[in-house]
Amino acid sequence: MMRGQLYIIAAPSGAGKTSLVKALHEHLPGIAVSVSHTTRAMRPGEDAGVHYHFVDHAHFERMVAEGEFLEHARVFDNFYGTAKSSVESNLAAGQDVILEIDWQGAQQVRAAFPDALGIFILPPAREVLESRLRGRGQDDDQIIARRMRDATTEMQHYAEFDYLLINDVFEEALRELACIFRANRSRRVRSAERHARLIKDLLA
């Protein structure tokens, strides 16, 4: 069985990353979306084990100490981490795995998985990003201002990723994201087929 491909998808808060990944997961088979651990409070409409594994600080720190995380970072006063075991098992099963993490986590993951592919999602304009944040109805002006400052820091790292995707029209962005996955799958399959005889001879 061909091993799956690891994808890192990052974006500033409000760029539409979560919505795009959810839609891609629903429309393209063979994808596993990693469920992160976090110390932040559960939001309305979220389910434990589906959106996040919600844990307290002591539990999170214990997982860090025991080396259970592939990456972990502090984001907006909360901690987030990706468990190694679930990522590795899905890749071994031939699933493409998506990590929705920030640039700090991406750097840690690339150290462990140099062949991971990174996709950075940008909004079409700062005004659009702020409008989307306000449209959530979750944060006050002070928090939105901080999220916008954090977004600037996040977006400065776009060049560290393999693909850049602008989420202006959602359907177009989703189509482009799916094309990235399909193209990489085709490339990996063609490469394996092209060298099939050599591989067979070498392993005989």
N, C-alpha and C positions, 0 to 999 in steps of 0.2 A: 504493500500500500504506500502511495506517495504521501510523504509528510506534508502537513498543512503549512501555510505561510502566515507569519506573524505580521500584523499591521498595527501601527501606532497612529491613532487619529487624535489630533489636538486642535484646539481652537480657543479663542477668548470666550468668556461667558456671554451668551446671547447670540453667538454666531450660527446656532442651529445644528451643532454637532450631534447632540443626542437624538434629535428628530430625524436627521439624515441616517444615522446608524440604525435606528429602529426601523425605518422604512426599507433600508437595504437588507436588513436581516429578514424582514417579512417577504421580500421579493426574490432574494437570491439564496438558493440552497447551499448547504455546506459551510455555513458561517456560524461560529460561536462567538458571542459577545461576552468578554470577561466581566464578571460582576465583582466590583471592587469592595474592599472593606473601608468603612469610614466611621469617624467618631461624631459626625454631625447628626443633628436631630432629623428624624424622618419627617418628610413634608407630606401634606395632604395628597392623596392619590398614589403614594409610593407603597411598595410592598417589600418587606424584608426578604432577602434572597433573590429578588427579581431585579430591583433597581440597584440596591446595595446590600451588603452584609453590614448591618448596623451594630457596632460594638462600642463599649466604653473605652476610656483612655487606658485603663489598666490592661484590658484584654489586648488592645492594639500594641501597647508597649511590650507585652509578653511575646506577641508574634514577631515583632522586630528583633527582640533579644534572641529568639530561637531561629532566626534566619528564614522565616517562612515567606517573606515577601520578595518578589522579583524587583519591585520598586515601591517606594513610599515617599510621600512628600506632605508638607504642610501647605494647605491652600485656603486662604481666607479664614484663618483661625481654626481650621479643622484639619484633621489628618486623613489621608487617603492612601490605600495600598493595594497592590495586586498580588494575590497568592500565587506562588510558583507552581504548586501541584496541579491546579485546574488548567493553567495555560499549557503545561507540558503534556498532560493527558489528552487534551483536545488536539494539539498539534500531532501527537503520535497517532491519533485516530484518523488523521487525514483532514481535519477541519481547519479552515482558515480562521484564525483568531484575531479579534479586534480588541485592542486596549484603548479605552477612552481616557487619556491621561494628559497631564500638562507637560511643558517642555522639560521640567526638572526630571519627571519620571521617565520621559523619553530618553534622556541621556543615560539614565541608569539601565534601562532595558537594552539599549544598543550595546552597552558594555558586555551584557550577557548573551545577547542575540544580535551579532553584527549584521546578519542578513535580514533583519526586520525592515519593513518598508514603512516610511513615515508619510502621512498625509496631513497637511495643515489647511484648515478651513478658515477663510476670512469673510467678513461681511463686506458688502459693496461700498460702505461708507461708515464713518464714525457715527454720523447722525442716525443711520439705520440701526446700528448696534445699540445705541442709547434708547431708541424707540422700542426695540424689541425687549430690552431689559425692563423698561417702564410698563410695557404691555403685559408682562407676567403678573404684575400686581402683587409681587412678593416683598419688594424692598422699598425703603424710604429713600429720600433724596441723598442722604449722607452715604448710605450703602451703595447706591447706584454710582455716585461719584467715585467711590473707592473701586468699584468693579471696573469702571472706565479706566482708572489709573492702572489697575492690574492688567487690563486688556492691552494697554500700550506695552507693558513689559513682556507679556506673552507674545504679542505680534512681532516683537523685535527678533524672535528666534525662528521665524518662518523659514529662513534659508537653511536651517538644519534638517529640513524634511525633504523627501524625494519628490513629492507632488504638492502643488498649491491649487486649491479649489476655492472659487468665489461663490458663496451662497447668496445669490441675488434672487433668481427665480428658483424656488425649491425643486420643482420637477426637473429643471435642467441640471441643477447641482447633483441631484440623485442619479440622473442618467450618467453624468460624468464620473461619479463615484463608482457606479456599477461597472463602467467601462474599464476603470483601473483594475478592478478585481478580475474581470473576465480576461483582459489582456495578459495579466500576469499568470493566470491559470493556463492559458493557451501556450504561453512561452515555456512554462515548466514542463507541460506535457510534450510539446514538440522537442524540447531538449532531451528528455528521457527517451523518446522514440528514436531520435536521430542517432543516439549512442547505444541503443539497445543491444546491437550485435557485439560491440566492443565490450560492453559491460558483462554480457553473457560469457564471452571468451575469457575475460579477466577473472571472473569468479568461478570458472569451471574447475 
